Amino acid sequence: MNTSSSEQKWQRRKEDRPAEIMTAGLRIFADRGFAATRLEDVAEAAGVSKATIYLYFASKAELFAAIVRDIAVPRFDEIEKLLDAYDGPSADLLSFVMDRLRDIATTTQLPALAKIILAESHNFPEIRAFYRDHIILRGFGNLSRILHRGIEHGEFRPCNVEAAVQSIIFPILMNALARNTFGELPQLDPDGFFAAHAEFVMRGLAANREA
């Protein structure tokens, strides 16, 4: 039996609902923060009932986690797939990953969500734990693999890898949070920041410190 066009449209609409709910939730979370966001408001913005949200997300925290996962996981998967297969210079690999971090920091709402974590994590430990385990620790792990690889191959100087990873990530996070807080000020220009930061990182790690 052929499916009617109205049935096909309804089915497509049903399949699109989680993405539509997450899009609406992302906008409202970014604007209002976690505590002030109500699922009623997300439902209204998504054009669905509050009951419909519960068909896909058991709680506001689960919706928040799904949004973070949707933004970050494909990018982390891409990085880790490359790490598993890569056979070139470690400096080029690190440069690629820093470019991906730039992409996350400048073209997604992940910094806005990180700001929510920093501001509200004390009251909502479940979202803090999710962000820590699935974003922070995964990102740290990827960079640690690259630095250990470079040191083992004699491309990077021996160093405290965990401390070096923090030195790479935290300035990126602070630039993103500052732009999210104060707006696109010339002093916070991400192009200039990322160029300078990448140069500092590469020079600091180079096995030949004259490089």
CORPE-V317168 format. One record per backbone hydrogen bond with DSSP energy under -0.5 kcal/mol. NH is the residue of the N-H (numbers start at 1). CO is the residue of the C=O. If there is no record, write none. Layout:
NH_CO, NH_CO
//
This chain:
8_4, 9_5, 10_6, 11_7, 12_8, 13_9, 14_10, 15_11, 16_12, 17_13, 17_14, 20_16, 21_17, 22_18, 23_19, 24_20, 25_21, 26_22, 27_23, 28_24, 29_25, 30_26, 31_27, 32_28, 33_29, 37_33, 37_34, 41_38, 42_38, 43_39, 44_40, 45_41, 46_42, 47_43, 47_44, 48_43, 53_49, 54_50, 55_51, 55_52, 56_52, 56_53, 57_53, 63_59, 64_60, 65_61, 66_62, 67_63, 68_64, 69_65, 70_66, 71_67, 72_68, 73_69, 76_72, 77_73, 78_74, 79_75, 80_76, 81_77, 82_78, 83_79, 84_80, 85_81, 85_82, 86_82, 93_89, 94_90, 95_91, 96_92, 97_93, 98_94, 99_95, 100_96, 101_97, 102_98, 103_99, 104_100, 105_101, 106_102, 107_103, 108_104, 113_109, 114_110, 115_111, 116_112, 117_113, 118_114, 119_115, 120_116, 121_117, 123_120, 124_120, 127_124, 128_124, 129_125, 130_126, 131_127, 132_128, 133_129, 134_130, 135_131, 136_131, 137_132, 139_135, 140_136, 141_137, 142_138, 143_139, 144_140, 145_141, 146_142, 147_143, 148_144, 149_145, 150_146, 151_147, 152_148, 153_149, 154_151, 155_150, 156_150, 157_205, 161_159, 164_160, 165_161, 166_162, 167_163, 168_164, 169_165, 170_166, 172_168, 173_169, 174_170, 175_171, 176_172, 177_173, 178_174, 179_175, 180_176, 181_177, 182_178, 183_179, 185_183, 188_185, 189_186, 193_189, 194_190, 195_191, 196_192, 197_193, 198_194, 199_195, 200_196, 201_197, 202_198, 203_199, 204_200, 205_201, 206_202, 207_155, 209_207, 211_208
//
